[in-house]
């Protein structure tokens, strides 16, 4: 048995693939610890780790010298804290999943001579991973062509982006049959910022559809608590069957039952959509520093597994027109579902676990 320290920023996008790897490594008999930041509170109780270690971290800001100095001292303190934790748990290897909270513990592992893997979920290598790449023993990529990873090709391996057990459990479900006059199942989600934008955009777009189409719709939509009442009222006026919640714990099953999804284009979302093989209208989060969501969505769009739509140019009318076109063309939806599935990497977690075990000399060599 080996002891692995998994390291991730405390958001779902970083924690979900880390959670998938933790589940797989535990099945193989290994001990798992998680190192992350204070944001883990929303997910930590679900993470299959012996212990969750909150390590001090900070995001450097070169435009504010005082903040930069403060961040540097916090990162240094986080490195000292992380080294103490790594020593106490006797970590054999570490796996980092991106975000600046990974910086202190990953550097500490390097200074202690503990081998480590960096996993990049997006089609553009994140800034934190770029800064840490020189310290990594191996780099695991989710996309065949990952921008900014070219310089590290010699130690890079394409594993894919692991998805949680709950996703894999329904990954073999076939695309739902589209029966003339039958239900049309639409799932809408996208994190807090996506939920806000979609609350403003999707209900009026649905109102643009014909009465016959609205009658067939079965919508599942994630909403912020403060938006629930107004979104529910908009759908009530449109006479649409809808289920609204701030968070769906069974979202993988909901996606698997869907004919179409409207979502952001975060790495975990793309991984789950493609493993499940469901077509999607993808609205990348605008304003991200590296444009990672846009690049993720472009990969899916180019393969025919979905349609990228920019938030700056979309309107309820244009979205309604797109939905009407798709719902009236079952063949197009089925083809997009098949194309999305062709991109899926359902065995990514096994490949990443093999790579992690190889670092300790107790698994397959790669």
LODRENFI-646857 format. One line per 5 residues: number of its first residue (from 1); for each residue y, x, z of N, C-alpha, C, CB. Coordinates in steps of 0.05 Angstrom, whole numbers. Glycine has a CB too. Layout:
% residues N
NUM) Y X Z Y X Z Y X Z Y X Z ~ ... .
***
This chain:
% residues 366
1) -24 17 0 0 0 0 25 17 0 0 -19 24 ~ 45 10 -16 70 24 -17 92 6 -5 77 32 -45 ~ 114 18 3 137 3 12 160 6 -8 147 13 40 ~ 169 -16 -19 190 -16 -39 215 -29 -27 181 -32 -64 ~ 238 -16 -32 264 -27 -25 277 -37 -50 283 -6 -10 .
6) 280 -63 -52 293 -75 -75 323 -78 -68 281 -103 -83 ~ 340 -73 -87 369 -72 -83 383 -90 -103 380 -43 -84 ~ 400 -108 -94 413 -127 -113 439 -137 -101 394 -150 -119 ~ 458 -143 -118 482 -158 -110 473 -185 -101 502 -159 -133 ~ 488 -197 -82 479 -221 -69 485 -247 -84 492 -223 -43 .
11) 482 -247 -110 485 -271 -126 459 -277 -140 508 -269 -147 ~ 456 -302 -149 431 -310 -161 423 -293 -185 432 -339 -170 ~ 443 -286 -202 437 -270 -226 423 -244 -220 462 -265 -241 ~ 430 -231 -198 417 -206 -190 392 -211 -173 436 -188 -176 ~ 394 -231 -155 372 -236 -136 348 -249 -148 382 -252 -113 .
16) 351 -266 -168 328 -280 -179 307 -261 -192 337 -300 -201 ~ 316 -242 -209 295 -223 -219 284 -205 -197 307 -206 -241 ~ 301 -198 -177 291 -183 -154 270 -199 -139 314 -175 -136 ~ 275 -225 -136 256 -243 -122 230 -244 -138 268 -271 -119 ~ 231 -246 -164 207 -247 -181 191 -222 -177 214 -250 -210 .
21) 204 -198 -177 189 -173 -173 177 -172 -144 207 -149 -177 ~ 192 -181 -125 182 -182 -97 157 -198 -95 203 -192 -78 ~ 157 -222 -108 133 -239 -108 109 -225 -120 139 -265 -123 ~ 113 -211 -142 91 -197 -156 81 -174 -140 100 -188 -183 ~ 99 -158 -129 91 -134 -113 77 -142 -88 115 -117 -107 .
26) 85 -164 -76 71 -174 -52 43 -183 -59 86 -198 -39 ~ 39 -196 -83 12 -203 -91 -5 -179 -94 14 -219 -118 ~ 6 -156 -100 -9 -131 -103 -12 -116 -77 5 -113 -124 ~ -3 -128 -55 -7 -117 -29 14 -98 -18 -33 -103 -29 ~ 37 -97 -31 58 -78 -23 77 -92 -3 73 -68 -47 .
31) 91 -75 12 112 -84 31 139 -84 17 112 -66 56 ~ 155 -105 21 180 -108 7 203 -110 27 180 -133 -11 ~ 224 -95 22 249 -98 37 272 -103 17 256 -72 55 ~ 292 -118 25 315 -124 7 340 -112 19 318 -154 3 ~ 355 -97 2 381 -87 10 402 -100 -8 383 -56 8 .
36) 422 -113 5 441 -129 -10 467 -131 5 429 -157 -17 ~ 484 -150 -3 510 -154 12 510 -181 26 534 -152 -8 ~ 533 -188 38 535 -211 55 531 -237 39 562 -212 68 ~ 534 -237 13 531 -262 -3 502 -272 -4 541 -258 -31 ~ 484 -256 6 456 -263 6 450 -288 22 439 -240 15 .
41) 469 -297 39 464 -319 57 453 -344 43 489 -326 73 ~ 461 -348 18 452 -372 4 424 -370 -7 470 -378 -18 ~ 412 -345 -7 386 -341 -19 366 -326 -1 389 -326 -45 ~ 377 -312 19 360 -294 35 336 -307 48 377 -282 56 ~ 339 -332 56 316 -345 70 293 -351 50 325 -370 83 .
46) 299 -350 24 278 -354 4 265 -328 -6 289 -370 -20 ~ 277 -306 1 268 -280 -10 244 -270 5 291 -259 -9 ~ 223 -263 -10 198 -255 3 198 -226 12 174 -260 -16 ~ 214 -220 31 217 -192 41 210 -191 71 245 -181 36 ~ 200 -169 80 195 -165 108 222 -167 124 181 -138 114 .
51) 242 -155 111 268 -155 124 290 -153 103 271 -131 145 ~ 312 -167 108 336 -165 91 357 -148 105 347 -193 84 ~ 366 -127 91 385 -108 103 412 -112 88 375 -79 100 ~ 432 -120 103 459 -123 91 473 -96 94 475 -146 106 ~ 480 -84 71 491 -57 70 521 -59 62 475 -39 50 .
56) 538 -45 76 567 -46 69 570 -35 40 583 -29 88 ~ 588 -48 25 594 -40 -2 621 -49 -10 572 -52 -22 ~ 630 -41 -33 657 -48 -43 658 -44 -73 679 -32 -29 ~ 676 -57 -86 681 -54 -114 705 -36 -118 684 -81 -129 ~ 703 -12 -130 726 5 -134 747 -8 -151 717 32 -146 .
61) 772 -3 -145 795 -13 -160 814 10 -166 810 -36 -146 ~ 811 22 -190 827 45 -197 857 38 -200 817 58 -223 ~ 863 13 -204 891 5 -208 906 3 -182 893 -21 -223 ~ 892 3 -159 905 1 -133 895 25 -116 899 -26 -119 ~ 911 47 -115 902 71 -102 893 67 -73 924 92 -102 .
66) 908 51 -57 900 47 -29 873 32 -28 922 31 -15 ~ 870 11 -45 845 -3 -45 822 15 -54 847 -28 -64 ~ 828 33 -73 807 51 -82 798 69 -60 818 68 -106 ~ 817 80 -44 809 97 -22 793 81 -1 835 109 -9 ~ 802 57 5 788 40 24 760 34 14 803 14 29 .
71) 757 28 -12 730 23 -23 713 48 -21 733 13 -52 ~ 725 71 -27 709 96 -26 698 101 2 726 120 -34 ~ 714 96 23 704 100 50 682 80 57 727 98 70 ~ 685 55 47 665 34 52 639 41 38 675 6 44 ~ 641 52 14 617 59 -1 603 83 14 624 67 -30 .
76) 619 102 23 608 124 38 593 114 63 629 145 46 ~ 606 96 78 593 85 102 568 70 95 613 67 117 ~ 569 55 73 545 40 64 522 59 56 552 23 40 ~ 529 82 45 509 102 38 495 113 63 521 125 21 ~ 511 117 84 500 127 109 482 106 122 523 135 128 .
81) 492 81 122 476 59 134 450 56 118 492 33 133 ~ 452 56 91 428 52 75 408 75 79 436 51 45 ~ 417 100 82 399 122 86 383 118 112 414 149 87 ~ 397 109 132 384 104 158 362 82 155 404 96 179 ~ 369 61 140 349 39 136 325 49 119 363 15 123 .
86) 331 64 98 309 74 81 291 92 97 321 89 57 ~ 302 108 114 286 126 131 269 110 150 304 146 146 ~ 280 89 162 266 74 182 243 58 170 284 55 197 ~ 246 48 145 225 32 133 205 50 117 236 11 114 ~ 212 76 114 195 95 99 191 85 70 168 99 113 .
91) 212 80 56 210 71 29 197 92 11 238 63 18 ~ 178 83 -5 165 100 -25 180 101 -52 136 91 -30 ~ 194 78 -58 209 76 -83 229 54 -80 190 72 -108 ~ 249 54 -97 270 33 -97 273 22 -125 296 44 -86 ~ 282 -3 -126 288 -16 -152 315 -30 -149 265 -36 -161 .
96) 334 -22 -165 361 -34 -164 365 -54 -187 382 -13 -165 ~ 378 -76 -180 382 -98 -200 411 -103 -207 370 -123 -189 ~ 428 -83 -202 455 -86 -212 475 -98 -192 456 -102 -236 ~ 500 -93 -198 522 -102 -180 530 -78 -162 513 -126 -163 ~ 555 -76 -155 565 -54 -139 552 -52 -111 594 -56 -136 .
101) 541 -74 -99 527 -71 -74 502 -53 -76 519 -98 -64 ~ 492 -48 -101 469 -31 -104 477 -1 -101 456 -35 -131 ~ 503 5 -105 512 32 -107 505 49 -82 542 33 -112 ~ 513 40 -58 508 56 -34 478 61 -29 520 43 -9 ~ 461 40 -29 433 46 -23 419 62 -45 418 20 -19 .
106) 427 58 -71 413 73 -92 421 102 -91 421 61 -120 ~ 446 108 -85 455 136 -82 441 148 -58 485 138 -79 ~ 438 133 -36 425 143 -12 396 151 -19 425 122 10 ~ 382 133 -34 355 139 -42 353 165 -58 343 116 -58 ~ 372 168 -77 372 193 -93 376 217 -75 395 191 -114 .
111) 394 216 -56 399 239 -39 375 246 -22 423 234 -21 ~ 359 225 -16 335 229 0 310 236 -16 329 204 16 ~ 314 237 -43 291 244 -60 272 221 -65 276 267 -48 ~ 280 197 -60 263 173 -65 267 164 -94 270 150 -45 ~ 245 162 -109 248 154 -137 258 126 -140 222 158 -152 .
116) 272 120 -162 283 93 -165 285 84 -194 311 92 -153 ~ 283 58 -197 286 45 -223 312 28 -222 261 26 -230 ~ 327 29 -244 349 10 -247 340 -11 -268 375 25 -256 ~ 344 -36 -261 337 -58 -280 363 -69 -290 320 -79 -266 ~ 366 -71 -316 390 -83 -329 382 -110 -341 402 -64 -350 .
121) 394 -132 -331 387 -159 -340 401 -167 -366 393 -178 -319 ~ 424 -156 -371 441 -165 -393 438 -149 -419 470 -166 -385 ~ 449 -159 -441 448 -145 -466 470 -123 -467 452 -164 -489 ~ 487 -123 -447 507 -101 -444 503 -89 -416 536 -112 -447 ~ 499 -63 -415 494 -50 -389 518 -53 -371 486 -21 -393 .
126) 514 -63 -347 536 -67 -328 548 -40 -319 527 -83 -305 ~ 573 -42 -309 587 -18 -301 574 -4 -277 616 -25 -294 ~ 564 -19 -258 551 -6 -235 526 8 -244 544 -27 -214 ~ 510 -4 -262 486 9 -272 493 33 -289 469 -11 -288 ~ 514 32 -304 522 55 -319 529 79 -301 547 49 -338 .
131) 542 73 -279 550 93 -260 526 105 -246 570 82 -239 ~ 505 89 -242 481 98 -227 459 109 -245 470 75 -211 ~ 461 104 -271 439 111 -289 430 140 -287 447 105 -318 ~ 448 158 -283 441 186 -281 422 192 -258 466 204 -279 ~ 424 175 -237 407 179 -213 380 165 -215 422 169 -189 .
136) 375 149 -235 351 134 -237 328 150 -249 356 109 -254 ~ 304 146 -239 280 158 -251 273 144 -277 256 156 -231 ~ 275 117 -277 271 102 -301 291 79 -302 242 90 -301 ~ 296 69 -326 314 46 -330 299 25 -345 340 55 -346 ~ 298 1 -333 283 -21 -345 303 -40 -359 267 -36 -324 .
141) 298 -45 -384 317 -62 -400 305 -89 -406 324 -48 -426 ~ 323 -109 -409 314 -136 -415 316 -143 -445 330 -156 -399 ~ 334 -128 -459 338 -133 -488 332 -107 -503 367 -142 -493 ~ 320 -110 -527 313 -86 -543 337 -69 -549 300 -94 -569 ~ 360 -81 -555 384 -66 -561 404 -72 -539 396 -73 -590 .
146) 406 -55 -520 425 -59 -497 448 -41 -500 410 -54 -470 ~ 472 -52 -503 496 -37 -507 502 -19 -483 520 -55 -513 ~ 510 5 -488 517 26 -468 492 39 -455 534 13 -446 ~ 468 31 -464 444 43 -453 433 65 -471 422 22 -448 ~ 446 69 -494 436 88 -513 433 116 -502 454 88 -538 .
151) 452 124 -485 452 151 -475 428 157 -456 477 157 -460 ~ 415 135 -447 393 138 -428 366 130 -440 398 122 -403 ~ 364 132 -467 340 123 -481 315 137 -472 344 126 -511 ~ 318 163 -466 294 179 -459 279 168 -434 302 207 -454 ~ 294 155 -416 281 145 -392 282 114 -390 293 157 -367 .
156) 287 101 -413 289 72 -413 263 60 -423 312 63 -431 ~ 256 37 -411 232 22 -419 240 -7 -422 209 25 -397 ~ 230 -20 -443 235 -49 -446 214 -64 -431 235 -57 -477 ~ 223 -78 -409 204 -94 -393 210 -123 -396 206 -86 -364 ~ 235 -131 -402 243 -159 -401 255 -164 -374 220 -177 -407 .
161) 265 -188 -371 278 -197 -346 259 -215 -331 305 -211 -351 ~ 249 -207 -308 229 -224 -293 241 -251 -285 220 -209 -268 ~ 223 -271 -287 230 -298 -278 213 -305 -254 227 -319 -301 ~ 223 -323 -237 210 -330 -213 184 -345 -218 228 -348 -196 ~ 166 -344 -198 140 -358 -200 144 -387 -208 125 -356 -174 .
166) 165 -400 -198 169 -428 -203 173 -433 -233 192 -439 -187 ~ 186 -414 -246 190 -417 -275 164 -412 -290 212 -396 -284 ~ 150 -391 -282 125 -385 -296 104 -407 -293 114 -359 -285 ~ 106 -422 -271 86 -443 -266 88 -465 -287 90 -455 -239 ~ 112 -469 -299 115 -490 -319 121 -479 -347 138 -509 -311 .
171) 116 -453 -351 123 -440 -376 105 -448 -399 122 -410 -373 ~ 82 -459 -393 64 -467 -415 68 -496 -423 35 -463 -406 ~ 86 -510 -410 91 -538 -418 102 -539 -446 110 -552 -398 ~ 89 -555 -464 100 -558 -491 127 -572 -492 80 -573 -509 ~ 141 -567 -514 167 -581 -517 162 -611 -516 180 -572 -544 .
176) 178 -626 -501 173 -655 -498 175 -670 -525 193 -667 -478 ~ 158 -688 -529 158 -703 -554 183 -720 -557 133 -722 -556 ~ 194 -720 -580 218 -736 -586 209 -761 -602 240 -720 -602 ~ 210 -783 -588 201 -808 -600 225 -825 -609 183 -825 -580 ~ 224 -836 -633 246 -852 -642 252 -875 -623 241 -863 -670 .
181) 276 -876 -613 283 -897 -594 276 -889 -565 271 -922 -601 ~ 262 -867 -561 254 -859 -535 276 -843 -520 229 -841 -537 ~ 270 -834 -496 291 -820 -480 298 -793 -492 281 -817 -452 ~ 323 -786 -488 334 -760 -495 342 -746 -469 358 -762 -515 ~ 329 -725 -462 333 -712 -436 351 -688 -438 306 -704 -423 .
186) 374 -689 -425 394 -668 -426 398 -657 -398 421 -679 -438 ~ 397 -631 -395 402 -617 -369 427 -600 -372 377 -600 -361 ~ 446 -603 -353 471 -589 -353 474 -573 -327 495 -609 -358 ~ 478 -547 -329 482 -531 -304 496 -505 -312 455 -525 -290 ~ 506 -491 -291 520 -466 -298 534 -452 -275 539 -471 -319 .
191) 523 -453 -251 537 -439 -229 563 -454 -222 543 -410 -237 ~ 577 -443 -203 601 -458 -193 622 -461 -214 613 -443 -169 ~ 628 -439 -229 648 -441 -250 639 -458 -274 657 -413 -259 ~ 613 -456 -280 603 -472 -301 603 -502 -293 575 -464 -308 ~ 596 -507 -268 595 -534 -258 623 -547 -260 585 -536 -230 .
196) 643 -532 -254 670 -543 -255 678 -549 -284 690 -523 -243 ~ 673 -530 -302 681 -533 -330 665 -556 -343 676 -508 -346 ~ 639 -557 -337 623 -578 -349 629 -606 -338 593 -571 -344 ~ 638 -607 -313 647 -633 -301 670 -644 -317 654 -629 -272 ~ 687 -626 -327 711 -635 -342 703 -641 -371 732 -614 -341 .
201) 684 -627 -382 678 -628 -410 656 -647 -418 671 -601 -419 ~ 634 -647 -404 610 -661 -414 613 -692 -412 586 -652 -398 ~ 622 -704 -390 623 -733 -389 640 -745 -412 635 -742 -363 ~ 664 -735 -417 679 -746 -440 666 -741 -467 707 -736 -441 ~ 651 -719 -469 636 -714 -494 614 -735 -497 624 -685 -494 .
206) 600 -741 -475 579 -761 -476 591 -789 -484 565 -764 -449 ~ 615 -794 -475 628 -819 -481 634 -822 -511 654 -822 -466 ~ 634 -800 -526 639 -800 -555 614 -808 -570 648 -772 -564 ~ 591 -808 -558 566 -814 -572 564 -844 -576 542 -804 -556 ~ 547 -852 -595 543 -880 -601 530 -894 -577 525 -884 -626 .
211) 533 -919 -575 521 -935 -553 491 -932 -553 529 -964 -555 ~ 479 -932 -576 450 -929 -578 440 -902 -567 441 -932 -607 ~ 455 -881 -573 447 -854 -563 452 -853 -533 463 -832 -577 ~ 474 -863 -523 480 -863 -495 458 -878 -479 507 -875 -488 ~ 448 -900 -491 428 -916 -478 402 -900 -475 422 -941 -494 .
216) 396 -881 -493 372 -865 -492 374 -841 -473 364 -856 -520 ~ 398 -833 -467 402 -809 -452 392 -810 -423 432 -801 -452 ~ 380 -788 -414 373 -784 -386 385 -757 -379 342 -785 -381 ~ 407 -757 -364 422 -732 -359 417 -723 -330 452 -736 -364 ~ 412 -697 -327 411 -684 -302 434 -663 -302 383 -670 -296 .
221) 453 -665 -283 476 -647 -284 483 -636 -257 500 -662 -296 ~ 487 -610 -256 496 -597 -231 526 -600 -229 487 -567 -231 ~ 535 -609 -206 564 -613 -201 572 -602 -174 571 -643 -202 ~ 596 -592 -172 607 -585 -146 610 -610 -129 634 -570 -149 ~ 607 -608 -103 609 -632 -86 635 -647 -90 607 -624 -57 .
226) 657 -633 -94 683 -646 -98 686 -660 -125 705 -626 -95 ~ 667 -655 -143 669 -668 -169 649 -692 -172 663 -648 -191 ~ 631 -695 -153 610 -714 -156 620 -742 -162 593 -714 -131 ~ 639 -751 -146 648 -779 -149 661 -785 -176 668 -786 -127 ~ 678 -767 -185 692 -772 -210 673 -770 -234 716 -753 -214 .
231) 654 -751 -233 635 -748 -254 616 -773 -255 618 -722 -251 ~ 608 -782 -231 591 -805 -230 605 -830 -242 582 -811 -201 ~ 631 -832 -236 646 -855 -246 649 -853 -276 674 -856 -233 ~ 653 -829 -287 655 -826 -316 630 -834 -330 662 -797 -323 ~ 607 -827 -319 582 -834 -331 576 -864 -327 559 -818 -319 .
236) 585 -875 -305 581 -904 -300 596 -920 -322 591 -912 -272 ~ 620 -911 -328 636 -925 -348 624 -922 -376 665 -915 -348 ~ 611 -899 -380 597 -895 -406 570 -908 -407 595 -865 -412 ~ 561 -919 -384 535 -933 -383 513 -914 -390 535 -958 -401 ~ 513 -891 -376 493 -871 -381 476 -866 -355 506 -844 -390 .
241) 450 -862 -359 432 -856 -337 435 -827 -330 402 -863 -345 ~ 443 -821 -305 449 -793 -297 440 -788 -269 479 -787 -301 ~ 432 -763 -263 426 -754 -236 444 -730 -231 396 -748 -232 ~ 460 -731 -210 479 -710 -204 473 -698 -176 508 -721 -204 ~ 474 -672 -175 470 -658 -149 485 -631 -150 439 -652 -144 .
246) 494 -622 -127 507 -595 -126 487 -573 -133 520 -590 -99 ~ 462 -577 -126 441 -557 -132 414 -570 -134 441 -535 -109 ~ 399 -563 -154 372 -574 -158 352 -552 -152 369 -584 -187 ~ 337 -555 -131 317 -535 -124 294 -534 -144 305 -541 -96 ~ 290 -557 -158 269 -558 -178 280 -556 -207 254 -585 -176 .
251) 301 -540 -210 313 -537 -236 294 -527 -258 337 -518 -234 ~ 276 -508 -252 257 -500 -274 241 -524 -285 238 -479 -263 ~ 231 -541 -267 216 -564 -276 234 -583 -292 204 -579 -253 ~ 259 -586 -284 278 -603 -299 283 -592 -327 305 -606 -283 ~ 287 -566 -329 291 -553 -355 266 -557 -373 298 -523 -352 .
256) 243 -553 -361 218 -556 -377 215 -584 -388 194 -549 -360 ~ 226 -604 -374 224 -631 -384 246 -639 -403 224 -650 -360 ~ 265 -621 -408 289 -627 -424 284 -623 -454 312 -610 -415 ~ 299 -639 -469 300 -635 -498 323 -616 -506 304 -662 -513 ~ 343 -614 -489 366 -598 -494 380 -590 -468 386 -612 -514 .
261) 391 -566 -467 405 -557 -443 433 -548 -451 390 -533 -431 ~ 452 -553 -433 479 -542 -435 483 -524 -411 501 -565 -437 ~ 489 -498 -417 490 -479 -394 508 -456 -401 462 -469 -388 ~ 514 -440 -380 526 -414 -384 505 -396 -397 537 -402 -357 ~ 512 -370 -400 494 -351 -413 488 -327 -396 505 -343 -440 .
266) 486 -331 -369 478 -309 -352 450 -300 -358 480 -318 -322 ~ 444 -275 -349 419 -263 -357 395 -279 -347 417 -235 -346 ~ 396 -289 -322 373 -304 -311 370 -331 -326 376 -309 -281 ~ 392 -343 -333 391 -368 -348 378 -364 -375 420 -380 -352 ~ 386 -342 -389 374 -336 -415 344 -330 -412 388 -312 -428 .
271) 337 -315 -392 309 -308 -387 292 -333 -383 306 -289 -364 ~ 302 -352 -366 287 -376 -360 286 -395 -384 300 -390 -336 ~ 308 -398 -398 307 -415 -422 288 -405 -443 335 -417 -434 ~ 287 -379 -447 269 -369 -468 240 -369 -459 277 -341 -475 ~ 234 -364 -434 207 -365 -424 197 -394 -425 204 -355 -395 .
276) 214 -413 -419 207 -442 -420 208 -453 -449 226 -458 -402 ~ 223 -439 -466 225 -448 -494 240 -473 -498 197 -452 -505 ~ 265 -473 -487 282 -497 -490 308 -490 -504 287 -510 -462 ~ 316 -506 -523 341 -500 -538 365 -506 -520 342 -516 -564 ~ 387 -492 -525 410 -495 -508 436 -492 -524 409 -476 -485 .
281) 456 -507 -515 484 -501 -523 495 -483 -501 501 -528 -525 ~ 501 -458 -509 509 -438 -490 539 -433 -490 494 -411 -496 ~ 552 -436 -467 581 -433 -464 585 -409 -446 594 -459 -452 ~ 589 -384 -457 592 -360 -441 616 -363 -422 595 -336 -458 ~ 613 -351 -399 635 -351 -379 658 -334 -391 625 -339 -352 .
286) 681 -346 -394 703 -331 -406 715 -312 -387 725 -351 -417 ~ 727 -290 -397 741 -272 -381 725 -251 -366 756 -287 -361 ~ 699 -250 -370 683 -229 -357 691 -202 -368 653 -234 -360 ~ 690 -181 -351 700 -155 -358 686 -144 -383 697 -136 -335 ~ 660 -145 -384 645 -133 -406 636 -153 -427 622 -118 -395 .
291) 641 -178 -423 632 -198 -442 602 -200 -444 643 -192 -469 ~ 588 -196 -421 559 -195 -421 547 -222 -429 549 -187 -395 ~ 559 -244 -418 547 -271 -425 550 -277 -454 561 -292 -408 ~ 572 -269 -466 575 -275 -495 554 -259 -511 603 -266 -504 ~ 549 -234 -504 529 -218 -518 501 -230 -514 530 -189 -509 .
296) 495 -239 -489 469 -252 -485 466 -276 -503 466 -260 -455 ~ 487 -293 -504 485 -317 -520 483 -311 -550 510 -334 -515 ~ 496 -289 -559 494 -282 -587 466 -275 -595 513 -259 -593 ~ 450 -263 -577 423 -256 -583 406 -281 -587 410 -239 -559 ~ 410 -301 -570 396 -327 -573 405 -341 -598 400 -344 -549 .
301) 431 -342 -603 442 -356 -626 431 -343 -652 472 -355 -626 ~ 431 -317 -653 421 -303 -677 392 -308 -683 425 -273 -674 ~ 376 -313 -662 348 -319 -666 342 -348 -672 332 -311 -641 ~ 363 -365 -670 360 -393 -676 351 -409 -652 341 -397 -698 ~ 352 -397 -628 342 -411 -604 363 -427 -589 330 -392 -585 .
306) 388 -427 -599 409 -441 -586 435 -438 -602 413 -432 -557 ~ 456 -449 -591 482 -449 -605 504 -440 -586 488 -477 -617 ~ 518 -418 -593 539 -408 -576 565 -423 -582 543 -377 -580 ~ 578 -431 -560 604 -446 -563 624 -433 -543 600 -476 -556 ~ 647 -425 -553 667 -413 -536 682 -434 -520 687 -396 -553 .
311) 686 -430 -495 699 -450 -478 728 -454 -487 699 -440 -449 ~ 741 -433 -498 769 -436 -507 772 -454 -530 780 -409 -513 ~ 751 -458 -546 754 -474 -571 739 -501 -569 743 -458 -594 ~ 723 -505 -549 707 -530 -548 724 -552 -536 682 -526 -531 ~ 719 -576 -545 733 -600 -535 712 -622 -532 755 -610 -554 .
316) 718 -643 -516 699 -665 -514 691 -676 -541 710 -687 -497 ~ 710 -678 -560 704 -689 -586 684 -671 -601 729 -693 -602 ~ 690 -645 -601 672 -626 -616 645 -624 -603 685 -598 -617 ~ 644 -625 -577 618 -624 -563 603 -650 -569 621 -620 -533 ~ 617 -672 -568 604 -698 -574 592 -698 -602 623 -721 -571 .
321) 607 -687 -621 598 -686 -648 573 -668 -650 620 -675 -667 ~ 573 -645 -636 549 -628 -637 525 -641 -624 555 -602 -622 ~ 529 -655 -602 507 -669 -589 496 -691 -607 516 -681 -562 ~ 513 -706 -620 504 -727 -638 488 -716 -660 528 -743 -649 ~ 496 -694 -671 482 -681 -693 454 -672 -685 498 -658 -705 .
326) 453 -659 -661 428 -649 -652 408 -671 -645 432 -630 -628 ~ 418 -691 -631 400 -713 -623 390 -729 -646 415 -731 -603 ~ 404 -728 -668 395 -743 -692 377 -726 -710 419 -753 -708 ~ 371 -701 -702 355 -683 -718 333 -671 -700 372 -661 -730 ~ 312 -686 -694 290 -676 -677 277 -650 -688 269 -697 -674 .
331) 276 -648 -714 263 -624 -726 280 -599 -719 261 -627 -757 ~ 306 -601 -719 323 -579 -712 319 -571 -682 352 -585 -717 ~ 317 -591 -665 312 -585 -636 285 -571 -632 314 -610 -620 ~ 265 -581 -646 238 -569 -643 238 -541 -653 217 -586 -658 ~ 251 -536 -676 252 -509 -687 267 -490 -668 266 -509 -715 .
336) 289 -499 -656 304 -483 -637 288 -477 -612 331 -497 -630 ~ 272 -497 -603 255 -493 -580 235 -471 -586 241 -519 -572 ~ 223 -471 -609 203 -451 -617 216 -424 -619 190 -458 -644 ~ 241 -423 -630 255 -397 -632 262 -386 -605 280 -401 -649 ~ 271 -404 -587 277 -395 -560 252 -383 -546 288 -418 -543 .
341) 229 -397 -549 205 -387 -537 196 -360 -548 182 -408 -541 ~ 202 -355 -574 194 -330 -586 209 -306 -573 200 -330 -616 ~ 232 -312 -561 247 -291 -547 237 -286 -518 276 -297 -547 ~ 222 -305 -508 215 -305 -479 196 -282 -473 201 -331 -472 ~ 198 -272 -449 181 -249 -439 168 -257 -413 198 -223 -436 .
346) 148 -275 -414 136 -286 -390 122 -265 -373 117 -308 -397 ~ 115 -242 -385 100 -222 -370 119 -199 -361 77 -211 -386 ~ 145 -203 -362 164 -182 -354 159 -172 -326 192 -192 -357 ~ 152 -191 -308 149 -182 -280 125 -164 -276 146 -207 -262 ~ 103 -169 -291 80 -150 -289 88 -123 -300 56 -162 -304 .
351) 103 -122 -322 110 -96 -333 129 -81 -314 124 -100 -360 ~ 147 -95 -302 165 -82 -283 150 -72 -258 189 -100 -275 ~ 131 -89 -249 115 -81 -226 98 -57 -232 97 -104 -216 ~ 87 -56 -256 71 -32 -264 89 -7 -264 60 -36 -293 ~ 114 -10 -273 132 13 -274 139 22 -246 158 5 -289 .
356) 143 2 -228 149 9 -200 126 23 -186 157 -16 -184 ~ 102 13 -191 78 26 -179 74 54 -189 53 9 -184 ~ 81 58 -215 77 85 -227 95 106 -212 83 84 -256 ~ 118 97 -202 135 116 -187 122 127 -162 161 103 -180 ~ 104 111 -150 92 119 -125 65 133 -130 87 95 -108 .
361) 56 133 -156 30 146 -162 7 129 -155 28 172 -148 ~ 12 103 -149 -10 85 -140 -15 63 -160 -3 73 -113 ~ -3 65 -184 -8 44 -204 -11 57 -231 15 24 -204 ~ -7 40 -252 -10 50 -279 12 69 -285 -10 27 -299 ~ 7 88 -302 28 106 -311 40 95 -337 17 135 -317 .
366) 66 100 -340 80 89 -364 94 112 -379 100 67 -355 .
***
